[in-house]
């Protein structure tokens, strides 16, 4: 008999807070302060529901993959704690519908568009098309995360689109370094499942070169946001984010010099708070 926690696990709840941080961060930056509470509430509910629904649909579509990977074989569907698996699909589609309905009622149509686009990119483009076919899967599929920042921005304003797309580019370029580091840790799992994640195709040593190269691309993109700041906010942003950039690059170079699972795990664990911290600093620098 499945428990409530089993159904919650279908939505991969550890992923959702970072997506919400990106969306709410973009909304605060767009408003240059706290947006209207109705906007924040609508964005929080719509973003949570649509993200959770997309992840639940992903759980349904990837049950075969999850069943052969050690990291995922104990999830509710491959372990058969939830039967039939179609319950995950129904839950996911229902949550996506709730998210889009809430967005239509509470948010700007452009915000609704990007919430819907995030679900489409993650489910159709990444899960069904790219993941099993190309090692570029996570690069192109990373736009799903960018949609969260665009939804947050356009929930508040349609002005200054260049800033919105700078934030979206930051999320897009951050994604490969983050997930390739995890894929070094789980390289054998992806190989067993026939998923061409970059480390399972090229091996950890060569993949670590791509991780470093991607982070070297990420650093100038992360600093590009400073062009929209001035005064104390500008220098604070450059100093703090520059320090985060240096730490992230250090974890990647450490992995390059010794491509072990331990060093890959360190790089992965640092890259998660990195994105949240950059958005926090960007919010603070905008409203200072």
C-alpha contacts under 8 A as a table, 3 or more apart, distances in Angstrom:
res1	aa1	res2	aa2	distance
1	X	81	X	6.75
1	X	82	X	7.43
2	X	6	X	6.02
2	X	7	X	7.51
2	X	81	X	5.46
2	X	82	X	5.52
3	X	6	X	5.20
3	X	7	X	6.85
4	X	7	X	5.26
4	X	8	X	6.25
5	X	8	X	4.88
5	X	9	X	5.99
6	X	9	X	5.02
6	X	10	X	6.63
6	X	76	X	5.73
6	X	81	X	7.42
6	X	82	X	7.41
7	X	10	X	5.25
7	X	11	X	7.33
7	X	76	X	7.67
7	X	82	X	7.91
7	X	88	X	7.70
8	X	11	X	5.58
8	X	12	X	7.23
8	X	13	X	7.04
9	X	12	X	5.22
9	X	13	X	6.56
9	X	75	X	7.46
9	X	76	X	7.18
10	X	55	X	7.00
10	X	56	X	4.92
10	X	59	X	6.06
10	X	75	X	7.81
10	X	76	X	6.99
10	X	88	X	6.85
11	X	51	X	7.92
11	X	52	X	4.67
11	X	53	X	6.54
11	X	54	X	7.68
11	X	55	X	4.95
11	X	56	X	4.59
11	X	59	X	7.64
11	X	92	X	7.90
12	X	15	X	6.01
12	X	16	X	7.35
12	X	52	X	7.20
12	X	55	X	6.33
12	X	56	X	7.44
13	X	16	X	5.38
13	X	17	X	7.49
13	X	52	X	7.25
14	X	17	X	6.61
15	X	18	X	6.05
15	X	19	X	6.92
16	X	19	X	5.17
16	X	20	X	6.22
16	X	48	X	6.79
16	X	51	X	6.59
16	X	52	X	7.02
17	X	20	X	5.05
17	X	21	X	6.03
18	X	21	X	4.90
18	X	22	X	6.26
18	X	272	X	7.90
18	X	276	X	6.57
19	X	22	X	5.16
19	X	23	X	6.28
19	X	51	X	7.93
19	X	145	X	6.78
19	X	148	X	6.28
20	X	23	X	5.02
20	X	24	X	5.86
20	X	44	X	6.94
20	X	47	X	6.67
20	X	48	X	7.06
20	X	148	X	7.45
21	X	24	X	5.31
21	X	25	X	5.65
21	X	276	X	6.42
21	X	279	X	7.63
22	X	25	X	5.10
22	X	26	X	6.12
22	X	148	X	6.32
22	X	149	X	5.32
22	X	152	X	7.67
22	X	276	X	7.08
22	X	279	X	6.74
23	X	26	X	5.28
23	X	27	X	6.34
23	X	43	X	7.71
23	X	47	X	7.82
23	X	148	X	4.94
23	X	149	X	4.50
23	X	150	X	7.30
23	X	151	X	6.44
23	X	152	X	4.30
23	X	153	X	7.35
24	X	27	X	4.96
24	X	28	X	6.24
24	X	40	X	7.22
24	X	43	X	7.46
24	X	44	X	7.60
24	X	149	X	7.76
24	X	152	X	5.77
25	X	28	X	5.21
25	X	29	X	6.20
25	X	149	X	7.62
25	X	152	X	7.35
25	X	279	X	5.89
25	X	280	X	6.89
25	X	283	X	6.28
26	X	29	X	5.08
26	X	30	X	6.03
26	X	149	X	5.43
26	X	150	X	7.35
26	X	152	X	5.13
26	X	153	X	5.05
26	X	164	X	7.49
26	X	167	X	7.41
26	X	279	X	7.76
26	X	283	X	7.88
27	X	30	X	5.06
27	X	31	X	6.18
27	X	35	X	6.87
27	X	40	X	7.91
27	X	149	X	7.91
27	X	152	X	4.54
27	X	153	X	4.77
27	X	154	X	7.67
27	X	155	X	6.81
27	X	156	X	5.98
28	X	31	X	5.13
28	X	32	X	5.81
28	X	33	X	5.36
28	X	34	X	5.54
28	X	35	X	6.17
28	X	283	X	6.35
29	X	32	X	4.89
29	X	33	X	6.74
29	X	153	X	7.69
29	X	282	X	7.26
29	X	283	X	5.36
29	X	286	X	6.10
29	X	287	X	7.57
30	X	33	X	7.89
30	X	153	X	5.59
30	X	156	X	6.27
30	X	157	X	6.58
30	X	164	X	7.96
31	X	34	X	6.45
31	X	35	X	5.62
31	X	156	X	6.32
31	X	157	X	7.54
32	X	283	X	7.82
32	X	286	X	5.89
32	X	287	X	5.28
33	X	286	X	7.85
33	X	287	X	5.61
35	X	39	X	6.51
35	X	40	X	6.46
35	X	156	X	7.00
36	X	39	X	5.25
36	X	40	X	6.38
37	X	40	X	5.00
37	X	41	X	5.89
38	X	41	X	5.11
38	X	42	X	5.94
38	X	106	X	7.00
39	X	42	X	5.13
39	X	43	X	5.98
39	X	106	X	6.54
39	X	107	X	6.43
39	X	155	X	6.82
39	X	156	X	7.33
40	X	43	X	5.12
40	X	44	X	6.00
41	X	44	X	5.09
41	X	45	X	6.15
42	X	45	X	5.30
42	X	46	X	5.83
42	X	102	X	6.44
42	X	103	X	6.30
42	X	106	X	5.31
42	X	107	X	6.57
43	X	46	X	5.21
43	X	47	X	5.56
43	X	103	X	7.02
43	X	106	X	7.87
43	X	107	X	7.23
43	X	152	X	7.00
43	X	155	X	7.38
44	X	47	X	5.30
44	X	48	X	5.91
45	X	48	X	5.28
45	X	49	X	6.04
45	X	99	X	6.70
45	X	102	X	7.15
46	X	49	X	5.31
46	X	50	X	5.96
46	X	98	X	7.15
46	X	99	X	3.92
46	X	100	X	6.33
46	X	101	X	7.83
46	X	102	X	5.51
46	X	103	X	5.47
46	X	115	X	7.95
47	X	50	X	5.33
47	X	51	X	5.86
47	X	99	X	6.44
47	X	115	X	6.98
47	X	148	X	7.67
48	X	51	X	5.29
48	X	52	X	5.91
48	X	99	X	7.32
49	X	52	X	5.19
49	X	53	X	5.94
49	X	95	X	5.08
49	X	96	X	5.97
49	X	98	X	6.40
49	X	99	X	4.75
50	X	53	X	5.06
50	X	54	X	6.09
50	X	95	X	5.91
50	X	96	X	4.25
50	X	97	X	7.43
50	X	98	X	7.31
50	X	99	X	4.69
50	X	100	X	6.92
50	X	115	X	7.11
50	X	116	X	7.84
50	X	119	X	6.96
51	X	54	X	5.17
51	X	55	X	6.22
51	X	96	X	7.42
51	X	119	X	7.14
52	X	55	X	5.18
52	X	56	X	6.15
52	X	92	X	7.03
52	X	95	X	6.82
52	X	96	X	7.67
53	X	56	X	5.05
53	X	57	X	6.24
53	X	91	X	6.78
53	X	92	X	3.72
53	X	93	X	5.99
53	X	94	X	7.04
53	X	95	X	4.62
53	X	96	X	4.91
54	X	57	X	5.18
54	X	58	X	6.18
54	X	92	X	5.97
54	X	93	X	7.61
54	X	96	X	6.69
54	X	119	X	5.61
54	X	122	X	7.12
54	X	123	X	6.51
55	X	58	X	4.86
55	X	59	X	6.21
55	X	92	X	7.20
56	X	59	X	4.93
56	X	60	X	6.42
56	X	88	X	5.79
56	X	89	X	6.68
56	X	91	X	6.92
56	X	92	X	4.75
57	X	60	X	5.04
57	X	61	X	6.23
57	X	88	X	6.36
57	X	89	X	5.10
57	X	91	X	7.85
57	X	92	X	4.96
57	X	93	X	7.03
57	X	123	X	7.25
58	X	61	X	5.09
58	X	62	X	5.96
58	X	123	X	6.34
58	X	127	X	6.72
59	X	62	X	5.30
59	X	63	X	6.02
59	X	77	X	7.55
59	X	88	X	7.10
60	X	63	X	5.56
60	X	77	X	7.45
60	X	85	X	6.39
60	X	86	X	7.08
60	X	88	X	5.64
60	X	89	X	5.79
61	X	64	X	7.73
61	X	127	X	7.63
61	X	128	X	7.90
62	X	65	X	5.16
62	X	66	X	6.03
62	X	127	X	7.90
63	X	66	X	5.02
63	X	67	X	6.08
63	X	77	X	6.22
63	X	78	X	5.73
64	X	67	X	5.28
64	X	68	X	7.06
64	X	78	X	7.33
65	X	68	X	5.73
65	X	69	X	6.63
65	X	193	X	5.65
66	X	69	X	5.32
66	X	70	X	7.96
66	X	71	X	7.90
66	X	72	X	4.96
66	X	73	X	5.23
66	X	75	X	7.60
66	X	78	X	6.33
67	X	70	X	7.87
67	X	72	X	6.77
67	X	73	X	4.51
67	X	74	X	7.82
67	X	78	X	4.89
67	X	79	X	7.58
68	X	72	X	7.84
68	X	73	X	6.27
68	X	189	X	7.42
68	X	192	X	6.95
68	X	193	X	6.10
69	X	72	X	5.46
69	X	73	X	5.65
69	X	189	X	4.87
69	X	190	X	7.10
69	X	192	X	7.16
69	X	193	X	6.66
70	X	73	X	5.45
70	X	74	X	7.88
70	X	189	X	6.50
71	X	74	X	7.63
71	X	186	X	7.65
71	X	189	X	7.55
72	X	75	X	5.57
72	X	78	X	7.98
73	X	78	X	5.62
73	X	79	X	6.41
74	X	78	X	6.45
74	X	79	X	5.25
75	X	78	X	5.90
75	X	79	X	5.97
76	X	79	X	5.42
76	X	80	X	5.96
76	X	81	X	4.96
76	X	82	X	5.69
77	X	80	X	4.92
77	X	81	X	6.21
77	X	82	X	5.56
77	X	83	X	7.32
77	X	85	X	6.16
78	X	81	X	7.88
79	X	82	X	7.96
80	X	83	X	5.93
82	X	85	X	6.35
82	X	87	X	7.49
83	X	86	X	7.68
83	X	87	X	7.22
84	X	87	X	6.04
85	X	88	X	5.73
85	X	89	X	7.27
86	X	89	X	4.97
86	X	90	X	6.24
87	X	90	X	5.13
87	X	91	X	6.04
88	X	91	X	5.06
88	X	92	X	6.00
89	X	92	X	5.09
89	X	93	X	6.11
90	X	93	X	5.29
90	X	94	X	5.98
91	X	94	X	5.15
91	X	95	X	6.16
92	X	95	X	5.21
92	X	96	X	6.22
93	X	96	X	5.11
93	X	97	X	6.17
94	X	97	X	5.10
94	X	98	X	6.26
95	X	98	X	5.00
95	X	99	X	6.13
96	X	99	X	5.02
96	X	100	X	6.17
96	X	119	X	7.88
97	X	100	X	5.23
97	X	101	X	5.98
98	X	101	X	5.14
98	X	102	X	6.05
99	X	102	X	5.23
99	X	103	X	6.14
100	X	103	X	4.94
100	X	104	X	6.11
100	X	112	X	6.51
100	X	115	X	7.31
100	X	116	X	6.92
101	X	104	X	5.16
101	X	105	X	6.38
102	X	105	X	5.20
102	X	106	X	6.02
102	X	107	X	7.88
103	X	106	X	5.18
103	X	107	X	5.02
103	X	108	X	7.62
103	X	109	X	7.96
103	X	111	X	7.44
103	X	112	X	5.44
104	X	107	X	5.90
104	X	108	X	7.28
104	X	109	X	6.66
104	X	112	X	6.25
107	X	111	X	6.29
107	X	112	X	6.75
107	X	155	X	5.49
108	X	111	X	5.30
108	X	112	X	6.54
108	X	154	X	6.77
108	X	155	X	5.33
108	X	156	X	7.70
109	X	112	X	4.98
109	X	113	X	6.12
110	X	113	X	4.88
110	X	114	X	6.37
110	X	151	X	7.18
110	X	154	X	5.95
110	X	155	X	7.32
111	X	114	X	5.28
111	X	115	X	6.25
111	X	150	X	7.08
111	X	151	X	4.19
111	X	152	X	6.78
111	X	153	X	7.58
111	X	154	X	5.04
111	X	155	X	5.01
112	X	115	X	5.07
112	X	116	X	6.14
112	X	151	X	6.91
113	X	116	X	5.19
113	X	117	X	6.00
113	X	151	X	7.69
114	X	117	X	4.72
114	X	118	X	5.97
114	X	147	X	5.28
114	X	148	X	7.11
114	X	150	X	6.43
114	X	151	X	5.18
115	X	118	X	5.20
115	X	119	X	6.66
115	X	147	X	6.49
115	X	148	X	6.65
115	X	151	X	5.93
116	X	119	X	5.27
116	X	120	X	6.30
117	X	120	X	4.96
117	X	121	X	5.96
117	X	144	X	7.34
117	X	147	X	6.79
118	X	121	X	5.28
118	X	122	X	6.11
118	X	143	X	7.45
118	X	144	X	4.40
118	X	145	X	6.90
118	X	146	X	7.86
118	X	147	X	5.18
118	X	148	X	6.91
119	X	122	X	5.25
119	X	123	X	5.95
119	X	144	X	7.05
120	X	123	X	5.35
120	X	124	X	5.38
120	X	125	X	6.84
121	X	124	X	5.66
121	X	125	X	4.77
121	X	126	X	6.09
121	X	141	X	6.52
121	X	143	X	7.13
121	X	144	X	5.47
122	X	125	X	5.97
122	X	126	X	4.99
122	X	127	X	6.15
122	X	141	X	6.38
122	X	144	X	5.57
123	X	126	X	5.95
123	X	127	X	5.03
123	X	128	X	6.43
124	X	127	X	5.88
124	X	128	X	5.11
124	X	129	X	6.45
125	X	128	X	5.98
125	X	129	X	5.11
125	X	130	X	6.05
125	X	141	X	6.73
126	X	129	X	5.75
126	X	130	X	4.86
126	X	131	X	5.60
126	X	137	X	6.35
126	X	138	X	7.35
126	X	140	X	7.55
126	X	141	X	4.88
127	X	130	X	6.40
127	X	131	X	5.54
127	X	132	X	7.86
128	X	131	X	6.87
128	X	132	X	7.67
129	X	132	X	6.94
129	X	133	X	6.80
130	X	133	X	5.23
130	X	134	X	5.79
130	X	136	X	7.46
130	X	137	X	4.80
130	X	141	X	7.53
131	X	134	X	6.35
131	X	135	X	7.54
131	X	137	X	4.94
131	X	138	X	7.34
131	X	195	X	6.62
131	X	196	X	7.28
131	X	197	X	7.74
132	X	137	X	7.88
132	X	194	X	7.13
132	X	195	X	5.04
132	X	196	X	6.32
133	X	137	X	7.57
133	X	195	X	7.53
133	X	196	X	6.84
134	X	137	X	5.52
134	X	196	X	5.94
134	X	197	X	7.59
135	X	138	X	7.47
135	X	196	X	5.04
135	X	197	X	4.97
135	X	198	X	5.07
135	X	201	X	7.40
136	X	139	X	5.22
136	X	140	X	6.34
136	X	197	X	7.81
136	X	198	X	7.59
137	X	140	X	5.70
137	X	141	X	5.81
137	X	197	X	7.36
138	X	141	X	4.85
138	X	142	X	5.63
138	X	175	X	7.23
138	X	176	X	6.15
138	X	179	X	7.33
138	X	197	X	7.95
139	X	142	X	5.38
139	X	143	X	7.95
139	X	172	X	7.61
139	X	173	X	7.91
139	X	175	X	6.99
139	X	176	X	5.66
140	X	143	X	6.25
141	X	144	X	6.04
142	X	145	X	5.66
142	X	146	X	6.89
142	X	171	X	7.62
142	X	172	X	5.27
142	X	173	X	7.89
142	X	175	X	5.76
142	X	176	X	7.54
143	X	146	X	4.78
143	X	147	X	6.29
143	X	168	X	7.96
143	X	171	X	7.90
143	X	172	X	5.63
144	X	147	X	5.26
144	X	148	X	7.16
145	X	148	X	5.41
145	X	149	X	7.26
145	X	168	X	7.93
145	X	171	X	6.36
145	X	172	X	6.86
146	X	149	X	5.42
146	X	150	X	6.43
146	X	167	X	7.71
146	X	168	X	4.45
146	X	169	X	6.90
146	X	170	X	7.96
146	X	171	X	5.42
146	X	172	X	5.70
147	X	150	X	4.97
147	X	151	X	5.95
147	X	168	X	7.04
148	X	151	X	5.14
148	X	152	X	6.29
149	X	152	X	5.10
149	X	153	X	6.22
149	X	164	X	7.38
149	X	167	X	6.63
149	X	168	X	5.79
149	X	171	X	7.97
150	X	153	X	5.07
150	X	154	X	6.07
150	X	164	X	6.09
150	X	165	X	7.20
150	X	167	X	7.90
150	X	168	X	6.37
151	X	154	X	5.35
151	X	155	X	5.93
152	X	155	X	5.22
152	X	156	X	6.98
153	X	156	X	5.61
153	X	157	X	6.27
153	X	158	X	7.58
153	X	164	X	6.12
154	X	157	X	4.92
154	X	158	X	5.38
158	X	161	X	6.63
160	X	163	X	5.73
160	X	164	X	6.97
161	X	164	X	5.02
161	X	165	X	6.26
162	X	165	X	5.25
162	X	166	X	6.10
163	X	166	X	5.01
163	X	167	X	6.41
163	X	225	X	7.26
163	X	228	X	7.38
164	X	167	X	5.35
164	X	168	X	6.32
165	X	168	X	4.74
165	X	169	X	5.95
166	X	169	X	5.04
166	X	170	X	6.29
166	X	221	X	7.58
166	X	224	X	7.35
166	X	225	X	6.62
167	X	170	X	5.05
167	X	171	X	6.59
167	X	225	X	7.43
168	X	171	X	5.32
168	X	172	X	6.18
169	X	172	X	4.89
169	X	173	X	6.03
169	X	221	X	7.21
170	X	173	X	5.42
170	X	174	X	6.05
170	X	218	X	6.94
170	X	221	X	5.91
170	X	222	X	5.85
171	X	174	X	5.12
171	X	175	X	6.28
171	X	275	X	7.56
172	X	175	X	5.58
172	X	176	X	7.95
173	X	176	X	6.58
173	X	177	X	7.85
173	X	214	X	7.23
173	X	217	X	7.41
173	X	218	X	5.64
173	X	221	X	7.86
174	X	177	X	5.89
174	X	178	X	6.47
174	X	214	X	7.93
174	X	215	X	7.37
174	X	218	X	6.13
174	X	275	X	7.55
175	X	178	X	5.23
175	X	179	X	6.21
176	X	179	X	5.33
176	X	180	X	5.64
176	X	211	X	7.28
176	X	214	X	7.14
177	X	180	X	5.43
177	X	181	X	6.17
177	X	211	X	5.06
177	X	212	X	7.68
177	X	214	X	6.20
177	X	215	X	6.35
177	X	268	X	7.99
177	X	271	X	7.73
178	X	181	X	5.56
178	X	182	X	6.79
178	X	267	X	7.59
178	X	268	X	5.52
178	X	271	X	5.63
178	X	272	X	7.14
179	X	182	X	5.07
179	X	183	X	6.07
179	X	268	X	7.23
180	X	183	X	4.78
180	X	184	X	6.25
180	X	197	X	7.55
180	X	198	X	6.81
180	X	199	X	6.89
180	X	207	X	7.60
180	X	211	X	6.85
181	X	184	X	5.28
181	X	185	X	6.88
181	X	208	X	7.88
181	X	211	X	7.36
181	X	264	X	5.09
181	X	265	X	6.74
181	X	267	X	6.17
181	X	268	X	5.17
182	X	185	X	5.20
182	X	186	X	6.41
182	X	264	X	6.61
182	X	265	X	6.44
182	X	268	X	5.65
183	X	186	X	4.89
183	X	187	X	5.33
183	X	190	X	7.62
183	X	197	X	6.73
183	X	198	X	7.57
183	X	199	X	6.12
183	X	200	X	7.62
184	X	187	X	5.01
184	X	199	X	5.45
184	X	200	X	7.60
184	X	203	X	7.82
184	X	204	X	5.65
184	X	207	X	7.87
184	X	261	X	6.49
184	X	264	X	6.16
185	X	261	X	4.85
185	X	262	X	7.74
185	X	264	X	6.13
185	X	265	X	6.42
186	X	189	X	5.31
186	X	190	X	6.48
187	X	190	X	5.35
187	X	191	X	6.26
187	X	197	X	7.81
187	X	199	X	5.94
187	X	200	X	5.02
187	X	203	X	7.83
187	X	204	X	7.91
188	X	191	X	5.00
188	X	192	X	6.10
188	X	200	X	6.88
189	X	192	X	5.13
189	X	193	X	6.25
190	X	193	X	5.05
190	X	194	X	6.07
190	X	195	X	5.06
190	X	196	X	7.02
190	X	197	X	6.72
190	X	200	X	6.36
191	X	194	X	5.06
191	X	195	X	6.03
191	X	196	X	7.12
191	X	200	X	5.55
191	X	201	X	8.00
192	X	195	X	7.78
195	X	200	X	7.79
196	X	200	X	6.08
196	X	201	X	5.80
197	X	200	X	5.46
197	X	201	X	6.40
198	X	201	X	5.13
198	X	202	X	5.93
198	X	203	X	7.47
198	X	207	X	6.37
199	X	202	X	5.20
199	X	203	X	4.56
199	X	204	X	5.19
199	X	206	X	7.71
199	X	207	X	5.30
200	X	203	X	5.49
200	X	204	X	7.68
202	X	205	X	7.83
202	X	206	X	5.87
202	X	207	X	6.06
203	X	206	X	5.91
203	X	207	X	6.07
204	X	207	X	5.03
204	X	208	X	5.98
204	X	259	X	5.84
204	X	260	X	7.70
205	X	208	X	5.39
205	X	209	X	7.06
205	X	256	X	6.68
205	X	258	X	8.00
205	X	259	X	5.55
206	X	209	X	5.39
206	X	210	X	6.99
207	X	210	X	5.14
207	X	211	X	6.33
208	X	211	X	4.89
208	X	212	X	6.25
208	X	252	X	7.18
208	X	255	X	6.34
208	X	256	X	5.03
208	X	259	X	6.83
209	X	212	X	5.22
209	X	213	X	6.14
209	X	256	X	6.24
210	X	213	X	4.94
210	X	214	X	5.95
211	X	214	X	5.13
211	X	215	X	6.21
211	X	252	X	6.70
212	X	215	X	5.11
212	X	216	X	6.18
212	X	249	X	6.88
212	X	252	X	5.60
212	X	253	X	6.52
212	X	256	X	7.44
213	X	216	X	5.07
213	X	217	X	6.45
214	X	217	X	5.03
214	X	218	X	6.15
215	X	218	X	4.65
215	X	219	X	6.16
215	X	248	X	7.75
215	X	249	X	6.45
215	X	252	X	7.91
216	X	219	X	5.48
216	X	220	X	7.43
216	X	249	X	7.55
217	X	220	X	6.17
217	X	221	X	6.74
218	X	221	X	5.11
218	X	222	X	6.03
219	X	222	X	5.15
219	X	223	X	6.36
219	X	242	X	7.93
219	X	245	X	5.98
220	X	223	X	5.03
220	X	224	X	6.02
221	X	224	X	5.06
221	X	225	X	7.47
222	X	225	X	6.35
222	X	241	X	7.54
222	X	278	X	7.87
223	X	226	X	5.62
223	X	227	X	7.96
223	X	238	X	6.66
223	X	241	X	7.32
223	X	242	X	7.47
224	X	227	X	5.79
225	X	228	X	5.80
225	X	229	X	7.41
225	X	282	X	7.84
226	X	229	X	5.18
226	X	230	X	7.82
226	X	234	X	5.71
226	X	237	X	6.72
226	X	238	X	6.74
227	X	230	X	7.91
227	X	234	X	7.92
229	X	233	X	6.12
229	X	234	X	4.86
229	X	285	X	7.21
229	X	286	X	6.65
230	X	233	X	5.83
230	X	234	X	4.70
230	X	235	X	7.73
231	X	234	X	5.45
231	X	235	X	6.76
232	X	235	X	5.44
232	X	236	X	5.96
232	X	285	X	7.56
232	X	288	X	7.53
233	X	236	X	5.18
233	X	237	X	5.95
233	X	284	X	7.46
233	X	285	X	4.03
233	X	286	X	6.42
233	X	288	X	6.11
234	X	237	X	5.28
234	X	238	X	6.27
234	X	285	X	6.67
235	X	238	X	5.11
235	X	239	X	6.04
236	X	239	X	5.22
236	X	240	X	6.04
236	X	285	X	6.91
237	X	240	X	5.43
237	X	241	X	5.70
237	X	242	X	7.78
237	X	281	X	6.25
237	X	282	X	6.64
237	X	285	X	6.15
238	X	241	X	5.52
238	X	242	X	5.50
239	X	242	X	5.21
239	X	243	X	6.28
240	X	243	X	5.15
240	X	244	X	6.43
240	X	281	X	7.53
241	X	244	X	4.94
241	X	245	X	6.04
241	X	278	X	6.15
241	X	281	X	7.41
242	X	245	X	4.99
242	X	246	X	6.22
243	X	246	X	5.07
243	X	247	X	6.33
244	X	247	X	5.11
244	X	248	X	6.15
244	X	274	X	6.72
244	X	278	X	7.93
245	X	248	X	5.17
245	X	249	X	6.10
246	X	249	X	5.14
246	X	250	X	6.07
247	X	250	X	4.96
247	X	251	X	6.39
248	X	251	X	5.28
248	X	252	X	6.42
248	X	267	X	7.04
248	X	270	X	6.81
248	X	271	X	6.67
248	X	274	X	7.61
249	X	252	X	5.00
249	X	253	X	6.08
250	X	253	X	5.12
250	X	254	X	6.05
251	X	254	X	5.09
251	X	255	X	6.31
251	X	263	X	7.28
251	X	266	X	6.71
251	X	267	X	5.03
251	X	270	X	7.88
252	X	255	X	4.98
252	X	256	X	6.18
252	X	264	X	7.87
252	X	267	X	5.99
253	X	256	X	4.78
253	X	257	X	6.13
254	X	257	X	5.23
254	X	258	X	6.16
254	X	259	X	7.79
254	X	263	X	6.69
255	X	258	X	5.07
255	X	259	X	4.68
255	X	260	X	6.77
255	X	263	X	5.13
255	X	264	X	5.91
255	X	267	X	7.44
256	X	259	X	5.56
258	X	263	X	7.25
259	X	263	X	6.57
259	X	264	X	6.90
260	X	263	X	5.37
260	X	264	X	6.25
261	X	264	X	4.94
261	X	265	X	5.98
262	X	265	X	5.12
262	X	266	X	6.34
263	X	266	X	5.03
263	X	267	X	6.30
264	X	267	X	5.10
264	X	268	X	6.15
265	X	268	X	5.01
265	X	269	X	6.00
266	X	269	X	5.18
266	X	270	X	6.18
267	X	270	X	5.36
267	X	271	X	6.17
268	X	271	X	5.23
268	X	272	X	6.77
269	X	272	X	5.81
269	X	273	X	7.56
270	X	273	X	5.95
270	X	274	X	6.17
271	X	274	X	4.85
271	X	275	X	6.68
272	X	275	X	5.99
272	X	276	X	7.06
273	X	276	X	5.08
273	X	277	X	5.85
274	X	277	X	5.16
274	X	278	X	6.16
275	X	278	X	5.19
275	X	279	X	6.36
276	X	279	X	5.24
276	X	280	X	6.18
277	X	280	X	4.93
277	X	281	X	6.11
278	X	281	X	5.15
278	X	282	X	6.06
279	X	282	X	4.92
279	X	283	X	6.10
280	X	283	X	5.12
280	X	284	X	6.25
281	X	284	X	5.07
281	X	285	X	5.97
282	X	285	X	5.12
282	X	286	X	6.07
283	X	286	X	5.22
283	X	287	X	6.43
284	X	287	X	5.47
284	X	288	X	5.95
285	X	288	X	5.38
